[in-house]
């Protein structure tokens, strides 16, 4: 069960990130739309073959599959070829120690950054502003205001990572809600569970569980296999999307597997957690979007904005809201279509 996880299975593990986006309300299809951000789209051509996309809020960077990705942790003792450090507000930084990666890119969300008079450059049609330069020529701090992130590059490969900058699937999906209609493909299969209906590709299998499990990745819906980082085996495994329906009657309290894992690409999939008094669904704070979805109201959890769309959905007649998780692979169109199909049963 995704909400109760104790780890995020990436190269390096982490859980939370504060968000600074203002709350807004959007309505899919015809009707009023209150839009405060530009419409975003994922540039799939920005990521080289074999590189792994990593998302934070509205932004996406891609890194070589041999790199590590750190989320506010301080790994020491092992030096990867490169590091993408997704920084938490006021959180710990990468433990450089005696030996550091040759290339390091930091990524964090913008918090009241002063905007220079004009952009310094564009990458994939995204304006960037240079905020500062370090002692070394390769150390530069950039601001991408349309995506709400600040990035710092150091080392010979870091600029190549910056060149992969794109909007994230999450940013694309949420910025496009309310702009035009989106029909559910006839080939898709409809599901009814816990007072809601939604559609997914017909090939996705359905799994049912009564146990809230705390040992699964936020990134890889569908219990996709992950490989441990090693010098001889770096593999980005294919996605295995599923529809998982959890009744949360009991909770898994045993020890989760430990150790860092190699980064894997974001995956598709859907999970619905009913929530019970034993394993309750908690209201997320802060919320960065509110969506009206055909008889149900969805609140987008701003604390889990990595590679997944985390929703708290209020269903008429149910005392406890549902936790619904939608995977964000590729350009986000599959996730957007699922979201448009969601409605009261």
C-alpha positions as CSV (number, residue, x, y, z in Angstrom):
1,X,0.0,0.0,0.0
2,X,1.7,3.1,-1.2
3,X,0.6,5.6,1.4
4,X,2.0,3.7,4.3
5,X,5.4,3.2,2.8
6,X,8.5,3.5,4.9
7,X,10.9,3.7,1.9
8,X,11.1,5.0,-1.6
9,X,12.9,2.4,-3.7
10,X,15.3,4.4,-5.9
11,X,19.0,4.5,-6.0
12,X,18.9,6.2,-2.6
13,X,15.8,6.2,-0.4
14,X,13.6,9.0,0.7
15,X,10.0,9.9,1.5
16,X,8.8,13.5,1.6
17,X,9.2,16.8,-0.1
18,X,7.5,20.1,0.8
19,X,5.7,21.8,-2.1
20,X,5.3,25.5,-2.7
21,X,2.7,25.6,-5.4
22,X,-0.5,27.5,-4.7
23,X,-3.8,25.6,-4.4
24,X,-6.0,25.9,-7.4
25,X,-9.3,24.3,-8.5
26,X,-9.8,23.0,-12.0
27,X,-12.7,21.1,-13.6
28,X,-12.2,18.7,-16.5
29,X,-14.3,19.2,-19.6
30,X,-16.7,22.2,-20.1
31,X,-16.9,24.6,-17.2
32,X,-14.9,27.2,-15.3
33,X,-11.2,26.8,-15.1
34,X,-8.9,28.7,-12.8
35,X,-5.4,28.4,-14.3
36,X,-2.4,30.0,-12.8
37,X,0.4,28.1,-14.7
38,X,1.2,27.6,-18.4
39,X,0.1,24.4,-20.1
40,X,3.0,22.0,-20.0
41,X,4.1,19.1,-22.2
42,X,6.7,16.4,-21.8
43,X,9.5,16.6,-24.3
44,X,10.2,12.9,-24.9
45,X,13.0,13.6,-27.2
46,X,15.0,15.4,-24.5
47,X,16.0,12.1,-22.8
48,X,18.7,10.1,-24.5
49,X,18.2,6.4,-25.0
50,X,19.1,4.4,-21.9
51,X,18.9,7.4,-19.6
52,X,16.4,7.4,-16.7
53,X,13.9,10.2,-16.2
54,X,13.6,11.6,-12.7
55,X,10.7,13.9,-11.8
56,X,10.2,16.6,-9.1
57,X,7.0,18.6,-9.2
58,X,6.6,20.1,-12.7
59,X,10.2,19.4,-13.8
60,X,12.0,16.3,-15.2
61,X,15.7,15.6,-15.7
62,X,17.2,12.4,-17.1
63,X,20.4,10.8,-15.9
64,X,22.6,7.9,-17.2
65,X,21.4,4.6,-15.7
66,X,24.7,4.3,-13.8
67,X,24.1,7.4,-11.8
68,X,22.7,7.5,-8.3
69,X,19.7,9.7,-7.3
70,X,19.5,11.0,-3.8
71,X,16.4,12.4,-2.1
72,X,17.6,14.3,0.9
73,X,19.8,11.5,2.2
74,X,23.5,11.4,3.0
75,X,25.0,8.3,1.5
76,X,28.7,7.9,2.2
77,X,31.4,5.3,1.6
78,X,30.6,4.6,-2.1
79,X,31.1,6.8,-5.0
80,X,28.8,6.5,-8.0
81,X,29.9,7.8,-11.5
82,X,27.4,10.7,-11.1
83,X,24.8,12.0,-8.7
84,X,21.4,13.7,-9.1
85,X,20.7,15.2,-5.7
86,X,17.0,16.0,-5.3
87,X,17.2,18.4,-2.4
88,X,14.6,18.7,0.4
89,X,14.0,22.1,2.0
90,X,16.5,22.5,4.8
91,X,17.4,18.9,4.4
92,X,20.8,17.2,4.5
93,X,23.1,17.4,1.5
94,X,25.2,14.8,-0.3
95,X,28.0,13.5,1.9
96,X,31.0,14.3,-0.2
97,X,33.6,12.8,2.1
98,X,37.1,12.2,0.7
99,X,35.9,11.1,-2.7
100,X,33.0,12.7,-4.6
101,X,31.2,11.9,-7.9
102,X,32.9,13.6,-10.8
103,X,29.5,15.1,-11.9
104,X,26.8,16.3,-9.6
105,X,23.4,17.9,-10.4
106,X,21.2,19.3,-7.7
107,X,17.5,19.8,-8.2
108,X,15.1,21.6,-5.8
109,X,11.9,23.5,-5.9
110,X,12.0,27.3,-6.2
111,X,11.2,29.2,-3.0
112,X,10.9,33.0,-3.6
113,X,14.0,33.2,-5.8
114,X,14.8,36.6,-7.2
115,X,14.3,36.6,-11.0
116,X,17.1,38.2,-13.1
117,X,16.0,40.8,-15.8
118,X,16.1,38.3,-18.7
119,X,16.7,34.6,-19.4
120,X,20.3,33.6,-20.0
121,X,19.5,30.7,-22.3
122,X,16.8,28.3,-23.4
123,X,16.9,24.5,-23.1
124,X,14.2,22.6,-25.0
125,X,12.3,25.9,-25.3
126,X,12.4,26.3,-21.5
127,X,13.9,29.7,-20.4
128,X,16.7,29.4,-17.8
129,X,18.2,32.2,-15.7
130,X,21.8,31.9,-14.4
131,X,21.7,32.8,-10.7
132,X,25.4,32.3,-9.9
133,X,28.6,30.7,-11.0
134,X,31.0,28.8,-8.8
135,X,34.8,28.8,-8.6
136,X,34.9,26.0,-11.2
137,X,33.7,26.8,-14.7
138,X,31.3,23.8,-14.7
139,X,29.6,24.9,-11.5
140,X,26.5,27.0,-12.4
141,X,23.2,27.6,-10.6
142,X,20.1,27.9,-12.9
143,X,16.5,28.9,-12.3
144,X,13.6,27.5,-14.5
145,X,10.7,29.6,-13.3
146,X,8.1,28.0,-15.7
147,X,8.8,24.7,-14.0
148,X,9.4,26.1,-10.5
149,X,12.9,24.5,-10.0
150,X,16.5,25.6,-9.3
151,X,19.3,23.4,-10.5
152,X,23.1,23.4,-10.0
153,X,25.5,21.6,-12.3
154,X,29.1,20.6,-11.5
155,X,31.4,18.3,-13.5
156,X,31.9,17.2,-17.1
157,X,28.5,15.3,-17.5
158,X,26.4,17.7,-15.5
159,X,25.6,20.0,-18.4
160,X,24.5,17.0,-20.5
161,X,22.0,16.2,-17.7
162,X,20.7,19.8,-17.7
163,X,20.2,19.5,-21.5
164,X,17.5,16.9,-20.8
165,X,15.3,19.4,-18.9
166,X,11.6,19.0,-19.7
167,X,8.2,19.3,-18.0
168,X,7.3,16.2,-16.0
169,X,4.3,14.0,-16.7
170,X,2.8,15.2,-13.4
171,X,3.2,18.9,-14.4
172,X,1.8,18.1,-17.9
173,X,-1.3,16.2,-16.6
174,X,-2.2,18.8,-14.0
175,X,-1.7,21.8,-16.2
176,X,-3.8,20.3,-19.0
177,X,-6.8,19.3,-16.8
178,X,-9.8,21.4,-17.9
179,X,-8.5,22.1,-21.4
180,X,-10.6,20.2,-23.9
181,X,-12.2,16.8,-23.6
182,X,-10.5,13.4,-23.6
183,X,-12.6,10.3,-24.6
184,X,-11.9,7.0,-23.0
185,X,-10.6,4.5,-25.7
186,X,-13.2,1.8,-26.5
187,X,-10.5,-0.8,-26.0
188,X,-10.0,0.1,-22.3
189,X,-11.5,-1.9,-19.5
190,X,-13.7,-0.3,-16.8
191,X,-13.3,-1.0,-13.1
192,X,-15.8,-0.4,-10.3
193,X,-14.4,-0.3,-6.7
194,X,-15.2,1.4,-3.4
195,X,-17.7,3.8,-4.9
196,X,-15.7,4.9,-8.0
197,X,-15.4,3.9,-11.6
198,X,-12.3,4.3,-13.8
199,X,-10.9,2.9,-17.0
200,X,-7.4,1.5,-17.8
201,X,-5.8,-0.3,-20.7
202,X,-7.4,-3.7,-21.1
203,X,-4.0,-5.5,-20.9
204,X,-3.4,-4.4,-17.3
205,X,-4.1,-7.2,-14.9
206,X,-6.0,-6.6,-11.7
207,X,-4.6,-7.5,-8.2
208,X,-6.7,-7.5,-5.0
209,X,-5.2,-7.3,-1.5
210,X,-6.5,-6.9,2.0
211,X,-3.1,-6.1,3.4
212,X,-1.5,-2.7,3.7
213,X,2.2,-3.3,2.7
214,X,4.9,-0.8,3.5
215,X,7.7,-2.1,1.2
216,X,6.9,-0.9,-2.3
217,X,8.3,1.9,-4.5
218,X,6.5,5.1,-5.1
219,X,8.1,5.1,-8.5
220,X,7.3,1.6,-9.7
221,X,3.6,0.9,-9.6
222,X,2.8,-2.7,-10.5
223,X,5.4,-4.2,-8.2
224,X,8.0,-3.8,-11.0
225,X,11.2,-5.6,-10.3
226,X,14.2,-3.5,-9.4
227,X,17.9,-4.4,-9.4
228,X,20.4,-3.4,-6.7
229,X,23.1,-1.0,-7.8
230,X,26.4,-2.7,-8.8
231,X,29.4,-1.9,-11.0
232,X,28.5,-4.7,-13.3
233,X,24.7,-4.7,-13.7
234,X,22.9,-1.4,-14.4
235,X,19.5,-2.2,-16.0
236,X,16.4,-0.1,-16.4
237,X,13.7,-2.7,-16.3
238,X,10.5,-2.5,-18.3
239,X,7.3,-1.4,-16.8
240,X,4.7,-3.9,-15.6
241,X,1.6,-1.9,-14.9
242,X,-1.3,-3.3,-12.8
243,X,-4.5,-2.2,-11.2
244,X,-4.2,-2.9,-7.5
245,X,-7.3,-2.7,-5.3
246,X,-6.6,-2.7,-1.5
247,X,-9.2,-3.1,1.2
248,X,-6.7,-2.4,4.0
249,X,-8.2,-4.9,6.5
250,X,-4.7,-5.7,8.0
251,X,-1.3,-4.1,8.0
252,X,2.1,-5.7,7.1
253,X,4.4,-4.9,10.1
254,X,7.5,-7.0,9.2
255,X,10.9,-5.7,8.3
256,X,11.3,-4.3,4.7
257,X,14.3,-5.2,2.6
258,X,17.2,-2.8,3.2
259,X,19.8,-1.3,0.9
260,X,20.0,1.2,-2.0
261,X,18.4,0.4,-5.3
262,X,19.2,1.5,-8.8
263,X,17.0,4.2,-10.3
264,X,14.2,2.9,-12.6
265,X,12.0,4.8,-14.9
266,X,8.6,6.0,-13.7
267,X,5.9,3.4,-14.4
268,X,2.2,3.3,-15.3
269,X,-0.4,1.7,-13.0
270,X,-3.3,2.4,-10.6
271,X,-3.7,1.6,-7.0
272,X,-6.8,2.3,-4.8
273,X,-6.5,2.1,-1.0
274,X,-9.9,2.0,0.7
275,X,-8.6,2.9,4.2
276,X,-10.0,1.5,7.4
277,X,-10.0,2.4,11.1
278,X,-7.0,0.1,11.4
279,X,-5.1,1.6,8.5
280,X,-6.8,5.0,8.0
281,X,-6.3,7.3,5.0
282,X,-4.9,10.6,6.2
283,X,-5.6,14.1,4.8
284,X,-2.4,15.2,3.0
285,X,-1.1,18.7,3.8
286,X,-0.4,20.7,1.8
287,X,-2.7,20.2,-1.2
288,X,-1.5,21.8,-4.4
289,X,-4.6,21.1,-6.6
290,X,-8.3,20.4,-6.2
291,X,-10.0,18.5,-9.0
292,X,-13.8,18.1,-9.6
293,X,-14.1,14.7,-11.3
294,X,-17.7,13.7,-12.2
295,X,-19.3,13.4,-8.8
296,X,-16.1,13.0,-6.8
297,X,-13.7,15.6,-5.5
298,X,-9.9,14.8,-5.7
299,X,-7.2,16.5,-3.7
300,X,-3.7,16.2,-5.1
301,X,-1.1,15.5,-2.5
302,X,1.8,18.0,-2.7
303,X,4.0,16.0,-0.4
304,X,4.5,13.1,-2.9
305,X,5.3,14.8,-6.2
306,X,8.1,12.6,-7.4
307,X,7.0,10.1,-10.1
308,X,3.4,9.5,-9.2
309,X,0.1,11.3,-8.9
310,X,-1.2,10.9,-5.4
311,X,-4.9,11.7,-4.9
312,X,-7.2,11.8,-1.9
313,X,-10.7,11.3,-3.3
314,X,-13.9,12.1,-1.5
315,X,-16.7,9.8,-2.6
316,X,-20.4,10.7,-1.7
317,X,-21.7,8.3,1.0
318,X,-18.2,7.2,2.3
319,X,-17.0,8.4,5.7
320,X,-13.3,8.0,4.7
321,X,-11.7,9.3,1.5
322,X,-9.9,6.9,-0.9
323,X,-6.2,7.0,-1.6
324,X,-5.7,6.7,-5.3
325,X,-2.3,6.5,-7.0
326,X,-1.7,6.9,-10.7
327,X,1.6,6.1,-12.3
328,X,3.2,8.8,-14.5
329,X,5.2,7.2,-17.3
330,X,6.2,8.7,-20.7
331,X,4.3,11.9,-21.5
332,X,1.6,11.3,-19.0
333,X,-1.2,10.8,-21.5
334,X,-2.2,7.4,-20.0
335,X,-2.4,8.9,-16.6
336,X,-4.4,11.8,-17.9
337,X,-6.9,9.5,-19.6
338,X,-7.3,7.5,-16.4
339,X,-7.9,10.7,-14.5
340,X,-10.5,11.9,-17.0
341,X,-12.3,8.6,-16.7
342,X,-12.6,8.7,-12.9
343,X,-16.1,9.2,-11.6
344,X,-18.6,8.2,-8.9
345,X,-19.9,4.7,-9.4
